[in-house]
Amino acid sequence: QVQLVESGGGLVQAGGSLRLSCAASGSMGSVNTMGWYRQAPGKQRELVARINRSGHRIYADSVKGRFTISRDNAKNTVYLQMNSLNAEDTGVYYCAASRGTTFFDYWGQGTQVIVSS
């Protein structure tokens, strides 16, 4: 089992920045990929970014050039640096962990991000 705890969400003005953190614990030796998803009000959950153990990153088109995902394997922590935020970035952000690449086995409880315009 893997436990994930997100932090760093909050209210920010458009154009501002936030940094999300996800602290992982448990059987991290089985985890290859860490990711961030988000769910906006009335919309489906969508992938924001993911990073594998080797550091290969994938981003949603809507966040390329603005968001950066990184991970510290020694600390079992993954980060999401979000810059140039806009109202469309509002939602609940979830940290997720995968033993493979695209199917995420473990999820955090989520952290709210609200971008005011």
Backbone bond lengths (Angstrom), bond angles and torsions (degrees), N, CA, C in turn:
res aa  C-N    CA-C-N  psi(-1)  N-CA   C-N-CA  omega(-1)  CA-C   N-CA-C  phi
1 Q - - - 1.456 - - 1.523 110.40 -
2 V 1.316 115.03 147.77 1.461 122.31 177.66 1.530 108.30 -127.03
3 Q 1.308 115.69 134.29 1.464 120.73 177.11 1.532 108.94 -110.71
4 L 1.313 115.95 137.67 1.465 121.86 -177.30 1.524 109.46 -127.38
5 V 1.317 115.66 131.92 1.466 120.33 179.68 1.524 108.78 -129.68
6 E 1.325 115.34 117.51 1.456 120.72 -179.43 1.537 110.44 -90.70
7 S 1.315 115.02 154.93 1.460 121.70 173.34 1.521 108.72 -154.43
8 G 1.336 115.27 164.50 1.459 119.82 174.38 1.510 115.61 105.61
9 G 1.317 117.47 -4.57 1.462 118.75 178.46 1.515 111.20 -72.21
10 G 1.327 115.38 172.69 1.454 119.29 178.59 1.508 111.55 162.09
11 L 1.317 114.44 -165.38 1.464 122.48 179.59 1.514 109.37 -102.07
12 V 1.323 116.39 131.09 1.458 121.29 -178.56 1.523 108.86 -142.76
13 Q 1.304 115.87 149.82 1.460 119.42 176.67 1.526 111.01 -78.75
14 A 1.311 115.81 153.46 1.464 120.40 176.36 1.526 109.89 -54.78
15 G 1.330 115.38 137.36 1.447 120.69 -177.00 1.514 113.73 92.62
16 G 1.318 116.02 -11.35 1.451 121.19 -178.64 1.515 112.87 -84.79
17 S 1.334 114.65 -173.35 1.462 121.73 -176.05 1.520 110.70 -132.76
18 L 1.315 114.81 153.17 1.458 122.57 171.89 1.515 108.05 -143.84
19 R 1.319 115.31 153.22 1.459 120.51 174.62 1.514 108.57 -124.12
20 L 1.318 115.89 118.64 1.455 121.38 176.96 1.520 109.39 -94.12
21 S 1.321 115.45 145.68 1.457 121.63 175.62 1.516 109.25 -126.05
22 C 1.309 115.19 149.87 1.464 121.41 176.49 1.508 107.96 -135.73
23 A 1.318 115.05 113.78 1.460 121.05 178.13 1.521 108.96 -93.97
24 A 1.314 116.01 125.12 1.457 121.41 -178.02 1.529 110.11 -109.65
25 S 1.309 115.14 147.35 1.464 120.67 176.10 1.518 108.65 -146.92
26 G 1.325 114.96 165.49 1.456 119.67 -178.61 1.511 111.02 103.63
27 S 1.316 115.80 -145.09 1.465 122.66 -174.23 1.526 111.83 -80.31
28 M 1.327 115.02 64.67 1.469 119.19 -175.34 1.513 112.85 -70.96
29 G 1.326 117.72 -17.74 1.456 119.76 178.20 1.523 112.83 -62.84
30 S 1.328 116.49 -20.36 1.455 120.50 -179.68 1.520 112.92 -90.31
31 V 1.331 116.48 -6.43 1.470 120.83 -174.86 1.518 111.24 -91.22
32 N 1.330 115.95 130.07 1.467 120.98 175.56 1.528 110.81 -103.37
33 T 1.323 115.87 -51.75 1.461 120.33 -172.59 1.522 111.26 -113.06
34 M 1.314 114.83 137.31 1.463 121.81 172.23 1.529 107.94 -115.34
35 G 1.297 116.06 146.80 1.457 118.40 -177.31 1.509 113.15 -148.20
36 W 1.310 113.74 165.59 1.466 121.94 172.20 1.517 108.45 -120.95
37 Y 1.304 115.23 130.92 1.457 122.96 173.12 1.527 107.68 -117.80
38 R 1.320 115.28 163.19 1.452 118.70 173.19 1.518 109.87 -142.84
39 Q 1.324 114.03 155.05 1.461 120.18 177.45 1.514 108.28 -133.79
40 A 1.317 115.04 114.02 1.458 120.79 177.08 1.529 109.08 -84.42
41 P 1.304 117.82 157.38 1.468 121.18 179.28 1.526 111.67 -54.97
42 G 1.329 117.04 126.04 1.447 121.70 178.16 1.511 115.36 76.85
43 K 1.335 116.86 6.68 1.460 119.87 -178.70 1.521 111.22 -122.17
44 Q 1.322 114.95 165.67 1.454 119.74 178.04 1.524 110.27 -78.55
45 R 1.302 114.40 155.97 1.450 119.72 174.83 1.523 109.43 -65.44
46 E 1.347 116.15 138.20 1.458 120.56 -177.95 1.523 110.49 -133.78
47 L 1.316 114.72 151.07 1.456 120.22 176.50 1.521 109.45 -71.63
48 V 1.310 115.78 133.75 1.465 121.63 174.37 1.523 109.32 -99.16
49 A 1.313 116.41 -50.49 1.463 120.97 -179.00 1.521 108.79 -164.03
50 R 1.311 115.09 153.93 1.458 119.64 173.74 1.520 108.77 -143.08
51 I 1.325 115.47 157.08 1.459 121.62 -179.38 1.516 108.19 -144.27
52 N 1.324 116.78 134.34 1.459 118.34 179.19 1.520 110.73 -94.54
53 R 1.311 115.49 179.75 1.468 119.64 -174.53 1.520 111.69 -63.05
54 S 1.341 116.72 -26.73 1.463 120.33 -179.55 1.523 112.40 -83.28
55 G 1.331 116.70 -8.80 1.454 120.43 178.84 1.520 114.81 98.94
56 H 1.340 117.43 3.82 1.456 120.00 177.89 1.528 109.00 -70.91
57 R 1.325 116.35 131.07 1.462 122.30 -174.20 1.525 112.32 -115.50
58 I 1.303 115.14 145.61 1.459 122.98 172.99 1.529 107.56 -130.25
59 Y 1.352 115.96 135.86 1.461 120.79 179.92 1.521 111.04 -125.43
60 A 1.313 115.54 149.18 1.457 120.17 168.47 1.526 108.20 -67.16
61 D 1.333 116.75 146.24 1.461 120.07 -178.91 1.528 111.68 -57.38
62 S 1.312 116.26 -34.49 1.463 120.79 -175.16 1.529 113.41 -68.61
63 V 1.336 117.95 -15.29 1.470 119.63 -177.30 1.523 112.80 -117.77
64 K 1.331 117.72 -3.49 1.463 120.25 -178.88 1.526 110.16 -58.38
65 G 1.316 115.47 135.04 1.452 120.63 179.92 1.512 114.09 85.26
66 R 1.332 117.30 -11.35 1.465 120.89 -179.65 1.529 112.29 -116.22
67 F 1.318 116.59 -35.62 1.465 121.49 -177.11 1.530 109.59 -108.69
68 T 1.310 115.39 148.64 1.454 121.42 175.64 1.516 109.42 -134.42
69 I 1.327 116.34 125.55 1.448 121.28 175.59 1.524 108.92 -100.03
70 S 1.309 115.96 140.30 1.459 120.46 177.46 1.519 108.40 -147.35
71 R 1.320 116.05 162.70 1.447 119.35 179.31 1.515 109.65 -143.95
72 D 1.311 114.23 148.02 1.456 122.12 175.53 1.520 105.80 -115.71
73 N 1.319 116.76 99.77 1.463 120.40 -175.47 1.531 111.87 -64.04
74 A 1.315 116.59 -32.10 1.463 119.88 180.00 1.531 111.34 -66.94
75 K 1.328 115.80 -32.40 1.468 120.89 -179.30 1.522 112.12 -98.54
76 N 1.329 117.12 -1.80 1.472 120.97 -176.69 1.520 111.18 52.32
77 T 1.305 115.82 46.67 1.458 121.35 -177.38 1.524 109.40 -131.46
78 V 1.314 114.95 140.61 1.461 120.64 174.67 1.516 107.81 -122.42
79 Y 1.327 115.79 145.23 1.456 122.02 -175.69 1.526 110.33 -123.38
80 L 1.296 115.24 155.47 1.453 121.31 171.67 1.526 107.57 -134.64
81 Q 1.322 115.43 106.23 1.459 120.88 175.89 1.521 107.66 -87.63
82 M 1.331 115.94 121.77 1.463 121.29 -176.41 1.515 109.43 -117.87
83 N 1.319 115.84 117.11 1.463 122.27 179.96 1.523 109.92 -116.17
84 S 1.317 115.46 163.63 1.472 121.55 178.05 1.522 111.43 49.30
85 L 1.301 115.50 48.08 1.463 120.63 -177.29 1.523 111.10 -66.54
86 N 1.316 114.89 145.64 1.464 120.70 175.27 1.530 109.12 -132.36
87 A 1.320 115.54 173.56 1.467 120.27 -173.77 1.528 111.93 -59.72
88 E 1.322 117.66 -29.71 1.466 121.46 -179.56 1.524 112.43 -69.88
89 D 1.303 117.55 -11.74 1.464 121.34 177.38 1.534 111.94 -85.62
90 T 1.302 116.97 -5.78 1.467 120.80 178.81 1.525 111.20 -62.90
91 G 1.315 116.48 136.27 1.448 120.84 177.65 1.514 111.16 162.11
92 V 1.312 114.34 -177.14 1.458 120.38 173.68 1.526 107.43 -94.76
93 Y 1.312 115.82 127.46 1.459 121.75 -178.45 1.520 109.19 -102.40
94 Y 1.326 114.59 129.12 1.454 121.30 -177.73 1.521 110.72 -115.93
95 C 1.290 115.22 136.43 1.456 121.81 171.02 1.526 108.30 -88.93
96 A 1.321 116.81 143.12 1.463 120.53 -178.67 1.518 109.99 -142.36
97 A 1.315 115.58 153.94 1.455 121.76 -179.63 1.523 109.76 -131.13
98 S 1.324 114.83 141.51 1.454 120.77 -177.92 1.516 110.92 -129.60
99 R 1.325 116.00 140.38 1.459 120.12 173.27 1.519 110.26 -78.38
100 G 1.321 116.39 -14.53 1.452 121.97 177.61 1.514 110.64 -117.39
101 T 1.350 115.18 -120.13 1.453 119.35 -176.82 1.513 113.19 -124.43
102 T 1.320 117.40 -49.77 1.466 119.74 -170.52 1.528 114.34 -116.52
103 F 1.309 118.25 -16.64 1.465 120.32 177.16 1.518 108.09 -98.89
104 F 1.345 114.99 118.07 1.458 119.47 -174.05 1.522 110.32 -97.35
105 D 1.325 113.80 123.57 1.456 120.59 -173.72 1.521 113.25 -88.46
106 Y 1.320 115.61 -28.14 1.458 120.28 -172.43 1.529 109.86 -128.11
107 W 1.318 115.14 143.83 1.466 120.79 -176.69 1.529 110.92 -135.75
108 G 1.334 114.48 146.47 1.453 119.74 171.38 1.514 110.27 -86.25
109 Q 1.334 115.25 -179.26 1.449 120.69 -177.01 1.531 112.70 -83.70
110 G 1.301 116.65 -16.46 1.459 120.61 177.55 1.514 113.19 98.82
111 T 1.321 114.86 152.93 1.467 121.34 175.85 1.528 107.33 -134.86
112 Q 1.327 115.59 136.69 1.457 121.06 -174.06 1.524 110.66 -82.79
113 V 1.326 115.17 134.23 1.463 121.78 172.07 1.524 107.56 -122.38
114 I 1.325 115.16 125.82 1.463 120.40 178.24 1.518 108.18 -124.67
115 V 1.314 115.36 123.02 1.458 120.83 179.13 1.525 107.91 -109.81
116 S 1.313 115.21 117.71 1.462 119.94 -179.38 1.531 110.19 -92.95
117 S 1.304 115.67 137.87 1.469 120.13 -177.70 1.524 110.61 -99.81
